Amino acid sequence: MSRHMLPVMLGLTIFPIAAIVIAGYLMVFADTGTAAVASAILLLSVCVLATAIAIMSKLSKVEDWLYSHEESLRDLAGRSERAAARLSAVEHQINLPTPGIDKLITDLGTLREEVKDAMARKSEAAAAAAVPRPETAGAEPQPVEPEHLELMLEPVIELASGSTSHYRALINLANGRGEVVGHGELMAKAEAGGMRPALDAHMVKLVAPVLRRLRLKNPGLRVFVPLGKATLGSRGEAETIISLLLQDSDVANGMVFELGQEDVGQLDPAGIENLANLGRLGATLALREVYLGGLDLTALRQLGARFLNFPPHAVDSGNGPSEVWREFAQYARAMQIQLIVGNIETPQQASAASKCARFGHGPFFAPPRKVRRDAGVAAMPARRTSVA
C-alpha cells in the first residue's frame, strides 16, 4: 500500500477499534440502558471496521494491478525504443550499397571465362569471316559495360484465363557484349563456390521495390523468389533477408520464397528457425521440383507452404493426368494449396497442366523479362508517405 494512503487507512481502523473497546467496557460495567447503546455502538463499529478492512484489501489489489501494468508499460517502452533503434540501424544499413556485392560480381566473373571457352571457336570463326568496312576499320573501340547482375521476372500464368497473375524472380550475370550467364547456371556455380547466400540476399533487395510498384496496380500479385538451402542455413544472409522484410513490411506478404522439396528436408536447426522467422514476417513458402511420393500437405501447410511447383513430366507422362493426380489436386485445393507446373515448353504440356494445376510458367508462355535498374524507385515516396 502507498505511503500517502497509510494515514487514511490508519484512521479508518483506529476509530472503529477504539469504539469497540469502549462499547465492550460499557456493556460489562454500565447499567442495562447504557449496555443497549453500547451494543449498538459495538455493532456499528464492527461494521465500520469490516468495511475498512475490505476497502484496504481492495485498494491493495488495485495498487498491485496498477504496479504490474506500470512495469509492463516500462518494459514495452524499453522494447519500443530498442526496436526503433534497431529499425533505424537496419534502414541505414540497407540504404548503403550491398556489402561485398562488387567483389561477388568479380568472383562470378570467372564464370564468364567458362562461357567464353564454350563460345571461342564460334566467335573466332565469325570474326575471321567478317570483312571490316572502310568506315569502321579504323574506328576506336567502344567502351564495354562491365559485368553486372540483372533482375529478370518470368510471368506466372493462370492457366484457365491465360493471364499473368504472378512473377518469378531470376537473376543473370551479363555484360555489355550481350554475353549472359543464365539463372540456372549462375546459381549452380554460386552453390559450388559458396556464393549462393549472398546472391539470394541481393536478389531479395532488388525484388522488394519492384514488387511494391507492381502491387500498386495489382495488390494480389506475388513474386516467387528462389532460395538455396545454404541461404537459410547462413545466419548472416538470412538475417539480412529478415531485416529487408522488416524494413519493407508492406510487401513482405507478397514475397513467396521457393525452396526445393529435398532442400527443406535437409535443413539444419538454424535453417528451420530462419524459415519460421520468415513465416512470422508474413512471407509465404513454395516448394519447387516436387514429386508426389511422401508429400504431407498438412505438415507443409503448417510450415507455411501455399504453393507446390511440379515439373511437366510429374503431371503428365503422355497419357494425361492419372486418377491419383486428380485426387491429389482436389485434396490440395481443399487445403488451400495452389499447384503450379513449371518449365512448360509445349502445347501438350500446357494442356495437361491446365487439367490439374492453377498456374504455369515456362518458355511456352513467355520468356523472363529484364527489369530496369531504376524500376520501383518511383514507388518509394508512396511507401514513405504511407508509413509516416
LOLUMLO-345051 format. One record per residue (C-alpha): residue number from 1; residue in one letter; x, y, z. Coordinates in Angstrom, 2 decimals. Layout:
<seq NUM	type A	X X	Y Y	Z Z>
...
END
This chain:
<seq 1	type M	X 0.00	Y 0.00	Z 0.00>
<seq 2	type S	X 1.31	Y 3.50	Z -0.85>
<seq 3	type R	X 2.56	Y 5.79	Z 1.90>
<seq 4	type H	X 0.00	Y 8.56	Z 1.36>
<seq 5	type M	X -2.82	Y 6.09	Z 1.94>
<seq 6	type L	X -1.48	Y 4.82	Z 5.28>
<seq 7	type P	X -2.80	Y 7.70	Z 7.48>
<seq 8	type V	X -6.24	Y 7.42	Z 5.90>
<seq 9	type M	X -6.47	Y 3.70	Z 6.47>
<seq 10	type L	X -4.99	Y 4.06	Z 9.97>
<seq 11	type G	X -7.77	Y 6.46	Z 10.84>
<seq 12	type L	X -10.40	Y 4.18	Z 9.38>
<seq 13	type T	X -9.23	Y 1.33	Z 11.61>
<seq 14	type I	X -8.19	Y 3.06	Z 14.86>
<seq 15	type F	X -11.55	Y 4.77	Z 15.49>
<seq 16	type P	X -13.68	Y 1.62	Z 15.00>
<seq 17	type I	X -11.31	Y -0.39	Z 17.20>
<seq 18	type A	X -11.47	Y 2.28	Z 19.93>
<seq 19	type A	X -15.26	Y 2.31	Z 19.69>
<seq 20	type I	X -15.34	Y -1.47	Z 20.02>
<seq 21	type V	X -13.16	Y -1.32	Z 23.16>
<seq 22	type I	X -15.32	Y 1.40	Z 24.74>
<seq 23	type A	X -18.56	Y -0.35	Z 23.83>
<seq 24	type G	X -17.28	Y -3.59	Z 25.36>
<seq 25	type Y	X -16.34	Y -1.79	Z 28.54>
<seq 26	type L	X -19.78	Y -0.17	Z 28.80>
<seq 27	type M	X -21.53	Y -3.47	Z 28.18>
<seq 28	type V	X -19.63	Y -5.06	Z 31.06>
<seq 29	type F	X -19.68	Y -2.30	Z 33.66>
<seq 30	type A	X -22.62	Y 0.02	Z 32.80>
<seq 31	type D	X -26.33	Y -0.35	Z 33.55>
<seq 32	type T	X -28.85	Y -2.03	Z 31.25>
<seq 33	type G	X -29.82	Y 1.11	Z 29.31>
<seq 34	type T	X -26.25	Y 2.04	Z 28.64>
<seq 35	type A	X -25.48	Y -1.57	Z 27.66>
<seq 36	type A	X -28.09	Y -1.42	Z 24.88>
<seq 37	type V	X -26.49	Y 1.73	Z 23.48>
<seq 38	type A	X -23.07	Y 0.12	Z 23.84>
<seq 39	type S	X -24.30	Y -2.93	Z 21.89>
<seq 40	type A	X -25.44	Y -0.68	Z 19.05>
<seq 41	type I	X -22.10	Y 1.14	Z 19.05>
<seq 42	type L	X -20.28	Y -2.20	Z 19.08>
<seq 43	type L	X -22.27	Y -3.49	Z 16.09>
<seq 44	type L	X -21.73	Y -0.26	Z 14.14>
<seq 45	type S	X -18.02	Y -0.26	Z 14.96>
<seq 46	type V	X -17.62	Y -3.86	Z 13.82>
<seq 47	type C	X -19.37	Y -3.00	Z 10.52>
<seq 48	type V	X -17.15	Y 0.05	Z 10.02>
<seq 49	type L	X -14.04	Y -1.99	Z 10.80>
<seq 50	type A	X -15.09	Y -4.77	Z 8.41>
<seq 51	type T	X -15.76	Y -2.18	Z 5.71>
<seq 52	type A	X -12.36	Y -0.57	Z 6.31>
<seq 53	type I	X -10.60	Y -3.94	Z 6.06>
<seq 54	type A	X -12.46	Y -4.73	Z 2.82>
<seq 55	type I	X -11.51	Y -1.34	Z 1.38>
<seq 56	type M	X -7.86	Y -1.83	Z 2.34>
<seq 57	type S	X -7.82	Y -5.25	Z 0.71>
<seq 58	type K	X -9.42	Y -3.91	Z -2.47>
<seq 59	type L	X -7.06	Y -0.92	Z -2.63>
<seq 60	type S	X -4.09	Y -3.20	Z -2.13>
<seq 61	type K	X -5.17	Y -5.39	Z -5.06>
<seq 62	type V	X -5.80	Y -2.34	Z -7.24>
<seq 63	type E	X -2.38	Y -0.93	Z -6.41>
<seq 64	type D	X -0.73	Y -4.26	Z -7.21>
<seq 65	type W	X -2.59	Y -4.34	Z -10.53>
<seq 66	type L	X -1.54	Y -0.77	Z -11.33>
<seq 67	type Y	X 2.05	Y -1.52	Z -10.39>
<seq 68	type S	X 2.18	Y -4.57	Z -12.64>
<seq 69	type H	X 0.79	Y -2.53	Z -15.54>
<seq 70	type E	X 3.30	Y 0.22	Z -14.91>
<seq 71	type E	X 6.06	Y -2.40	Z -15.07>
<seq 72	type S	X 4.61	Y -3.74	Z -18.32>
<seq 73	type L	X 4.42	Y -0.24	Z -19.79>
<seq 74	type R	X 8.02	Y 0.48	Z -18.83>
<seq 75	type D	X 9.07	Y -2.82	Z -20.40>
<seq 76	type L	X 7.11	Y -2.07	Z -23.58>
<seq 77	type A	X 8.59	Y 1.43	Z -23.73>
<seq 78	type G	X 12.07	Y -0.07	Z -23.48>
<seq 79	type R	X 11.33	Y -2.62	Z -26.18>
<seq 80	type S	X 9.86	Y 0.08	Z -28.41>
<seq 81	type E	X 12.98	Y 2.21	Z -28.05>
<seq 82	type R	X 15.22	Y -0.77	Z -28.80>
<seq 83	type A	X 13.07	Y -1.75	Z -31.81>
<seq 84	type A	X 13.12	Y 1.83	Z -33.13>
<seq 85	type A	X 16.89	Y 1.95	Z -32.75>
<seq 86	type R	X 17.26	Y -1.42	Z -34.47>
<seq 87	type L	X 14.95	Y -0.40	Z -37.34>
<seq 88	type S	X 16.86	Y 2.85	Z -37.78>
<seq 89	type A	X 20.12	Y 0.91	Z -37.94>
<seq 90	type V	X 18.63	Y -1.58	Z -40.40>
<seq 91	type E	X 17.34	Y 1.20	Z -42.67>
<seq 92	type H	X 20.76	Y 2.86	Z -42.60>
<seq 93	type Q	X 22.47	Y -0.41	Z -43.42>
<seq 94	type I	X 20.05	Y -1.33	Z -46.23>
<seq 95	type N	X 20.28	Y 2.10	Z -47.83>
<seq 96	type L	X 24.02	Y 1.57	Z -48.18>
<seq 97	type P	X 25.35	Y -0.43	Z -51.15>
<seq 98	type T	X 25.17	Y -4.16	Z -50.61>
<seq 99	type P	X 28.37	Y -5.15	Z -48.77>
<seq 100	type G	X 30.73	Y -7.14	Z -50.91>
<seq 101	type I	X 28.46	Y -7.19	Z -53.97>
<seq 102	type D	X 31.23	Y -5.75	Z -56.17>
<seq 103	type K	X 33.58	Y -8.49	Z -55.00>
<seq 104	type L	X 30.80	Y -11.02	Z -55.57>
<seq 105	type I	X 30.34	Y -9.88	Z -59.14>
<seq 106	type T	X 34.09	Y -10.01	Z -59.66>
<seq 107	type D	X 34.19	Y -13.56	Z -58.35>
<seq 108	type L	X 31.28	Y -14.53	Z -60.55>
<seq 109	type G	X 33.20	Y -13.11	Z -63.47>
<seq 110	type T	X 35.18	Y -16.33	Z -63.54>
<seq 111	type L	X 32.01	Y -17.93	Z -64.87>
<seq 112	type R	X 32.36	Y -15.72	Z -67.90>
<seq 113	type E	X 35.61	Y -17.43	Z -68.81>
<seq 114	type E	X 33.87	Y -20.79	Z -68.90>
<seq 115	type V	X 31.21	Y -19.36	Z -71.20>
<seq 116	type K	X 33.86	Y -17.78	Z -73.38>
<seq 117	type D	X 35.67	Y -21.08	Z -73.74>
<seq 118	type A	X 32.48	Y -22.71	Z -74.94>
<seq 119	type M	X 31.90	Y -19.93	Z -77.48>
<seq 120	type A	X 35.51	Y -19.36	Z -78.51>
<seq 121	type R	X 35.50	Y -21.25	Z -81.78>
<seq 122	type K	X 32.22	Y -19.72	Z -82.91>
<seq 123	type S	X 33.45	Y -16.20	Z -82.15>
<seq 124	type E	X 36.76	Y -16.73	Z -83.90>
<seq 125	type A	X 35.05	Y -18.13	Z -86.98>
<seq 126	type A	X 32.64	Y -15.21	Z -87.10>
<seq 127	type A	X 35.50	Y -12.71	Z -86.71>
<seq 128	type A	X 37.53	Y -14.35	Z -89.49>
<seq 129	type A	X 34.56	Y -14.35	Z -91.86>
<seq 130	type A	X 33.69	Y -10.72	Z -91.18>
<seq 131	type V	X 35.28	Y -8.18	Z -93.53>
<seq 132	type P	X 35.75	Y -4.79	Z -91.88>
<seq 133	type R	X 34.17	Y -1.95	Z -93.78>
<seq 134	type P	X 36.36	Y 1.06	Z -94.61>
<seq 135	type E	X 34.36	Y 3.46	Z -92.49>
<seq 136	type T	X 34.62	Y 1.23	Z -89.41>
<seq 137	type A	X 38.04	Y -0.35	Z -89.85>
<seq 138	type G	X 39.87	Y 2.46	Z -88.12>
<seq 139	type A	X 37.18	Y 3.32	Z -85.58>
<seq 140	type E	X 38.13	Y 3.41	Z -81.94>
<seq 141	type P	X 36.72	Y 0.55	Z -79.87>
<seq 142	type Q	X 33.64	Y 1.48	Z -77.83>
<seq 143	type P	X 33.80	Y 1.06	Z -74.05>
<seq 144	type V	X 32.19	Y -2.16	Z -72.89>
<seq 145	type E	X 29.79	Y -2.14	Z -69.97>
<seq 146	type P	X 31.24	Y -4.05	Z -67.00>
<seq 147	type E	X 29.71	Y -7.24	Z -65.75>
<seq 148	type H	X 26.61	Y -6.77	Z -63.65>
<seq 149	type L	X 23.69	Y -8.67	Z -62.21>
<seq 150	type E	X 20.32	Y -8.34	Z -63.96>
<seq 151	type L	X 16.97	Y -8.97	Z -62.30>
<seq 152	type M	X 14.56	Y -10.89	Z -64.51>
<seq 153	type L	X 10.85	Y -11.53	Z -63.99>
<seq 154	type E	X 9.23	Y -14.62	Z -65.50>
<seq 155	type P	X 5.42	Y -14.44	Z -65.85>
<seq 156	type V	X 3.42	Y -16.99	Z -63.88>
<seq 157	type I	X 0.27	Y -17.62	Z -65.89>
<seq 158	type E	X -3.19	Y -18.54	Z -64.64>
<seq 159	type L	X -3.88	Y -21.49	Z -66.92>
<seq 160	type A	X -7.66	Y -21.06	Z -67.05>
<seq 161	type S	X -7.53	Y -17.47	Z -68.32>
<seq 162	type G	X -4.06	Y -17.24	Z -69.85>
<seq 163	type S	X -3.34	Y -14.00	Z -67.97>
<seq 164	type T	X -0.27	Y -13.15	Z -65.90>
<seq 165	type S	X -1.09	Y -13.48	Z -62.19>
<seq 166	type H	X 2.36	Y -13.51	Z -60.57>
<seq 167	type Y	X 6.07	Y -13.44	Z -61.43>
<seq 168	type R	X 9.16	Y -15.49	Z -60.66>
<seq 169	type A	X 12.37	Y -13.62	Z -59.93>
<seq 170	type L	X 15.55	Y -14.75	Z -61.66>
<seq 171	type I	X 18.98	Y -13.21	Z -61.79>
<seq 172	type N	X 21.51	Y -13.26	Z -64.63>
<seq 173	type L	X 25.13	Y -12.18	Z -64.98>
<seq 174	type A	X 25.60	Y -10.05	Z -68.10>
<seq 175	type N	X 28.00	Y -7.60	Z -69.74>
<seq 176	type G	X 27.83	Y -5.01	Z -72.48>
<seq 177	type R	X 28.77	Y -7.51	Z -75.19>
<seq 178	type G	X 25.50	Y -9.37	Z -74.83>
<seq 179	type E	X 27.05	Y -12.37	Z -73.12>
<seq 180	type V	X 24.83	Y -13.74	Z -70.39>
<seq 181	type V	X 25.18	Y -16.43	Z -67.74>
<seq 182	type G	X 21.60	Y -17.59	Z -67.11>
<seq 183	type H	X 20.00	Y -18.00	Z -63.71>
<seq 184	type G	X 20.26	Y -21.78	Z -63.56>
<seq 185	type E	X 23.95	Y -21.94	Z -64.46>
<seq 186	type L	X 24.76	Y -18.92	Z -62.31>
<seq 187	type M	X 23.12	Y -20.40	Z -59.22>
<seq 188	type A	X 24.75	Y -23.80	Z -59.77>
<seq 189	type K	X 28.19	Y -22.19	Z -59.91>
<seq 190	type A	X 27.34	Y -19.96	Z -56.93>
<seq 191	type E	X 26.27	Y -23.01	Z -54.91>
<seq 192	type A	X 29.55	Y -24.73	Z -55.71>
<seq 193	type G	X 31.56	Y -21.64	Z -54.80>
<seq 194	type G	X 29.66	Y -20.81	Z -51.60>
<seq 195	type M	X 28.26	Y -17.56	Z -53.05>
<seq 196	type R	X 24.58	Y -18.56	Z -53.20>
<seq 197	type P	X 23.53	Y -16.90	Z -49.87>
<seq 198	type A	X 24.95	Y -13.51	Z -50.91>
<seq 199	type L	X 23.27	Y -13.74	Z -54.33>
<seq 200	type D	X 19.90	Y -14.64	Z -52.78>
<seq 201	type A	X 20.08	Y -11.74	Z -50.30>
<seq 202	type H	X 20.93	Y -9.36	Z -53.13>
<seq 203	type M	X 18.02	Y -10.66	Z -55.21>
<seq 204	type V	X 15.56	Y -10.06	Z -52.34>
<seq 205	type K	X 16.87	Y -6.49	Z -52.09>
<seq 206	type L	X 16.27	Y -5.98	Z -55.82>
<seq 207	type V	X 12.81	Y -7.54	Z -55.77>
<seq 208	type A	X 11.32	Y -5.53	Z -52.87>
<seq 209	type P	X 10.92	Y -2.12	Z -54.62>
<seq 210	type V	X 9.82	Y -3.77	Z -57.87>
<seq 211	type L	X 7.16	Y -5.78	Z -56.05>
<seq 212	type R	X 5.93	Y -2.64	Z -54.31>
<seq 213	type R	X 5.41	Y -0.92	Z -57.65>
<seq 214	type L	X 3.69	Y -3.93	Z -59.20>
<seq 215	type R	X 1.30	Y -4.22	Z -56.25>
<seq 216	type L	X 0.19	Y -0.61	Z -56.70>
<seq 217	type K	X -1.65	Y -1.87	Z -59.78>
<seq 218	type N	X -2.44	Y -5.39	Z -58.57>
<seq 219	type P	X -2.45	Y -5.78	Z -54.75>
<seq 220	type G	X -2.82	Y -9.55	Z -55.02>
<seq 221	type L	X 0.29	Y -10.05	Z -57.14>
<seq 222	type R	X 3.18	Y -12.06	Z -55.72>
<seq 223	type V	X 6.79	Y -12.59	Z -56.73>
<seq 224	type F	X 8.37	Y -16.04	Z -56.29>
<seq 225	type V	X 11.98	Y -15.74	Z -55.11>
<seq 226	type P	X 14.11	Y -18.91	Z -55.32>
<seq 227	type L	X 16.31	Y -19.54	Z -52.28>
<seq 228	type G	X 19.04	Y -22.09	Z -51.77>
<seq 229	type K	X 19.35	Y -24.38	Z -48.77>
<seq 230	type A	X 22.65	Y -22.71	Z -47.86>
<seq 231	type T	X 20.92	Y -19.32	Z -47.67>
<seq 232	type L	X 18.56	Y -20.33	Z -44.87>
<seq 233	type G	X 21.40	Y -22.06	Z -43.05>
<seq 234	type S	X 23.64	Y -18.99	Z -43.30>
<seq 235	type R	X 22.90	Y -16.81	Z -40.28>
<seq 236	type G	X 24.32	Y -13.61	Z -41.77>
<seq 237	type E	X 22.49	Y -13.65	Z -45.11>
<seq 238	type A	X 19.27	Y -14.99	Z -43.55>
<seq 239	type E	X 19.30	Y -12.10	Z -41.06>
<seq 240	type T	X 19.88	Y -9.71	Z -43.96>
<seq 241	type I	X 16.78	Y -11.04	Z -45.72>
<seq 242	type I	X 14.75	Y -10.83	Z -42.50>
<seq 243	type S	X 15.96	Y -7.24	Z -41.99>
<seq 244	type L	X 14.88	Y -6.38	Z -45.54>
<seq 245	type L	X 11.42	Y -7.76	Z -44.84>
<seq 246	type L	X 11.24	Y -5.78	Z -41.61>
<seq 247	type Q	X 12.05	Y -2.60	Z -43.49>
<seq 248	type D	X 9.72	Y -3.46	Z -46.38>
<seq 249	type S	X 6.91	Y -4.93	Z -44.29>
<seq 250	type D	X 4.31	Y -3.55	Z -46.72>
<seq 251	type V	X 5.43	Y -6.07	Z -49.36>
<seq 252	type A	X 6.59	Y -8.93	Z -47.13>
<seq 253	type N	X 3.36	Y -10.88	Z -47.69>
<seq 254	type G	X 3.89	Y -10.57	Z -51.43>
<seq 255	type M	X 7.17	Y -12.49	Z -51.26>
<seq 256	type V	X 6.93	Y -16.22	Z -51.96>
<seq 257	type F	X 10.22	Y -17.95	Z -51.19>
<seq 258	type E	X 10.86	Y -21.03	Z -53.32>
<seq 259	type L	X 12.76	Y -23.95	Z -51.88>
<seq 260	type G	X 13.46	Y -27.35	Z -53.36>
<seq 261	type Q	X 11.49	Y -30.16	Z -51.75>
<seq 262	type E	X 14.67	Y -32.06	Z -50.93>
<seq 263	type D	X 16.30	Y -28.92	Z -49.54>
<seq 264	type V	X 13.51	Y -28.45	Z -46.98>
<seq 265	type G	X 14.05	Y -31.98	Z -45.71>
<seq 266	type Q	X 17.78	Y -31.32	Z -45.29>
<seq 267	type L	X 17.59	Y -28.02	Z -43.38>
<seq 268	type D	X 19.63	Y -27.82	Z -40.20>
<seq 269	type P	X 18.17	Y -26.30	Z -36.98>
<seq 270	type A	X 19.37	Y -22.81	Z -37.97>
<seq 271	type G	X 17.69	Y -23.16	Z -41.36>
<seq 272	type I	X 14.41	Y -24.31	Z -39.80>
<seq 273	type E	X 14.50	Y -21.38	Z -37.36>
<seq 274	type N	X 15.10	Y -18.88	Z -40.17>
<seq 275	type L	X 12.30	Y -20.42	Z -42.21>
<seq 276	type A	X 9.94	Y -20.00	Z -39.25>
<seq 277	type N	X 11.07	Y -16.37	Z -38.83>
<seq 278	type L	X 10.25	Y -15.67	Z -42.48>
<seq 279	type G	X 6.78	Y -17.13	Z -41.95>
<seq 280	type R	X 6.19	Y -14.93	Z -38.91>
<seq 281	type L	X 7.01	Y -11.86	Z -41.02>
<seq 282	type G	X 4.27	Y -12.75	Z -43.49>
<seq 283	type A	X 6.36	Y -14.39	Z -46.19>
<seq 284	type T	X 4.93	Y -17.45	Z -47.93>
<seq 285	type L	X 6.72	Y -20.68	Z -48.87>
<seq 286	type A	X 6.61	Y -22.52	Z -52.18>
<seq 287	type L	X 8.18	Y -25.90	Z -52.90>
<seq 288	type R	X 9.71	Y -26.49	Z -56.31>
<seq 289	type E	X 10.78	Y -29.72	Z -58.01>
<seq 290	type V	X 8.01	Y -31.50	Z -56.13>
<seq 291	type Y	X 7.14	Y -35.17	Z -56.54>
<seq 292	type L	X 4.03	Y -36.85	Z -55.17>
<seq 293	type G	X 5.72	Y -39.52	Z -53.12>
<seq 294	type G	X 5.76	Y -38.81	Z -49.40>
<seq 295	type L	X 4.04	Y -35.41	Z -49.53>
<seq 296	type D	X 2.35	Y -34.43	Z -46.25>
<seq 297	type L	X 0.13	Y -31.48	Z -47.13>
<seq 298	type T	X -0.95	Y -30.91	Z -43.53>
<seq 299	type A	X 2.65	Y -30.55	Z -42.34>
<seq 300	type L	X 3.54	Y -28.39	Z -45.34>
<seq 301	type R	X 0.65	Y -26.03	Z -44.65>
<seq 302	type Q	X 1.73	Y -25.68	Z -41.02>
<seq 303	type L	X 5.20	Y -24.84	Z -42.30>
<seq 304	type G	X 3.73	Y -22.01	Z -44.39>
<seq 305	type A	X 3.71	Y -23.66	Z -47.82>
<seq 306	type R	X 0.92	Y -22.35	Z -50.06>
<seq 307	type F	X 2.33	Y -23.30	Z -53.50>
<seq 308	type L	X 3.71	Y -26.55	Z -54.94>
<seq 309	type N	X 5.65	Y -26.37	Z -58.20>
<seq 310	type F	X 5.83	Y -29.60	Z -60.25>
<seq 311	type P	X 7.85	Y -30.32	Z -63.41>
<seq 312	type P	X 5.72	Y -31.14	Z -66.51>
<seq 313	type H	X 6.67	Y -34.84	Z -66.55>
<seq 314	type A	X 5.39	Y -35.26	Z -62.98>
<seq 315	type V	X 1.92	Y -34.16	Z -64.09>
<seq 316	type D	X 1.61	Y -35.99	Z -67.38>
<seq 317	type S	X 3.89	Y -38.65	Z -68.78>
<seq 318	type G	X 1.95	Y -38.75	Z -72.06>
<seq 319	type N	X -1.38	Y -40.33	Z -71.16>
<seq 320	type G	X -2.93	Y -37.42	Z -69.30>
<seq 321	type P	X -3.18	Y -36.91	Z -65.52>
<seq 322	type S	X -3.75	Y -40.14	Z -63.60>
<seq 323	type E	X -6.56	Y -40.72	Z -61.12>
<seq 324	type V	X -4.06	Y -40.38	Z -58.29>
<seq 325	type W	X -3.10	Y -36.97	Z -59.62>
<seq 326	type R	X -6.72	Y -35.85	Z -59.84>
<seq 327	type E	X -7.40	Y -36.90	Z -56.25>
<seq 328	type F	X -4.24	Y -35.16	Z -55.07>
<seq 329	type A	X -5.18	Y -31.93	Z -56.88>
<seq 330	type Q	X -8.62	Y -31.99	Z -55.29>
<seq 331	type Y	X -7.14	Y -32.55	Z -51.82>
<seq 332	type A	X -4.61	Y -29.73	Z -52.34>
<seq 333	type R	X -7.40	Y -27.32	Z -53.27>
<seq 334	type A	X -9.27	Y -28.30	Z -50.11>
<seq 335	type M	X -6.09	Y -27.48	Z -48.13>
<seq 336	type Q	X -5.87	Y -24.11	Z -49.95>
<seq 337	type I	X -2.54	Y -25.05	Z -51.53>
<seq 338	type Q	X -2.12	Y -23.91	Z -55.14>
<seq 339	type L	X -0.45	Y -26.14	Z -57.73>
<seq 340	type I	X 1.98	Y -24.82	Z -60.33>
<seq 341	type V	X 3.56	Y -26.57	Z -63.28>
<seq 342	type G	X 6.91	Y -25.07	Z -64.24>
<seq 343	type N	X 9.15	Y -25.12	Z -67.30>
<seq 344	type I	X 6.25	Y -25.73	Z -69.71>
<seq 345	type E	X 7.63	Y -25.88	Z -73.25>
<seq 346	type T	X 4.93	Y -27.42	Z -75.47>
<seq 347	type P	X 1.17	Y -27.02	Z -76.06>
<seq 348	type Q	X 0.68	Y -30.61	Z -74.87>
<seq 349	type Q	X 2.34	Y -29.87	Z -71.54>
<seq 350	type A	X 0.25	Y -26.70	Z -71.15>
<seq 351	type S	X -2.96	Y -28.62	Z -71.86>
<seq 352	type A	X -2.10	Y -31.36	Z -69.36>
<seq 353	type A	X -1.12	Y -28.82	Z -66.72>
<seq 354	type S	X -4.43	Y -26.96	Z -67.05>
<seq 355	type K	X -6.31	Y -30.11	Z -66.03>
<seq 356	type C	X -4.82	Y -30.30	Z -62.55>
<seq 357	type A	X -2.89	Y -27.09	Z -61.76>
<seq 358	type R	X -3.95	Y -23.47	Z -61.48>
<seq 359	type F	X -0.72	Y -21.78	Z -62.57>
<seq 360	type G	X 2.07	Y -22.47	Z -65.01>
<seq 361	type H	X 5.23	Y -20.86	Z -66.32>
<seq 362	type G	X 7.90	Y -21.63	Z -68.89>
<seq 363	type P	X 9.11	Y -20.82	Z -72.42>
<seq 364	type F	X 5.76	Y -21.83	Z -73.92>
<seq 365	type F	X 4.10	Y -18.76	Z -72.35>
<seq 366	type A	X 6.75	Y -16.05	Z -72.22>
<seq 367	type P	X 10.48	Y -15.69	Z -71.56>
<seq 368	type P	X 11.73	Y -13.85	Z -68.46>
<seq 369	type R	X 11.68	Y -10.08	Z -68.85>
<seq 370	type K	X 14.60	Y -7.87	Z -67.90>
<seq 371	type V	X 13.81	Y -5.35	Z -65.16>
<seq 372	type R	X 15.19	Y -1.83	Z -65.44>
<seq 373	type R	X 17.69	Y -0.93	Z -62.73>
<seq 374	type D	X 15.56	Y 2.03	Z -61.62>
<seq 375	type A	X 12.30	Y 0.05	Z -61.55>
<seq 376	type G	X 10.48	Y 0.50	Z -58.28>
<seq 377	type V	X 12.27	Y 3.72	Z -57.32>
<seq 378	type A	X 9.16	Y 5.78	Z -58.09>
<seq 379	type A	X 7.16	Y 3.71	Z -55.60>
<seq 380	type M	X 9.45	Y 4.58	Z -52.68>
<seq 381	type P	X 7.96	Y 8.02	Z -51.88>
<seq 382	type A	X 4.49	Y 6.48	Z -51.72>
<seq 383	type R	X 5.67	Y 3.92	Z -49.18>
<seq 384	type R	X 7.43	Y 6.56	Z -47.09>
<seq 385	type T	X 4.28	Y 8.68	Z -47.08>
<seq 386	type S	X 2.06	Y 5.81	Z -46.04>
<seq 387	type V	X 4.46	Y 4.79	Z -43.27>
<seq 388	type A	X 4.65	Y 8.34	Z -41.97>
END
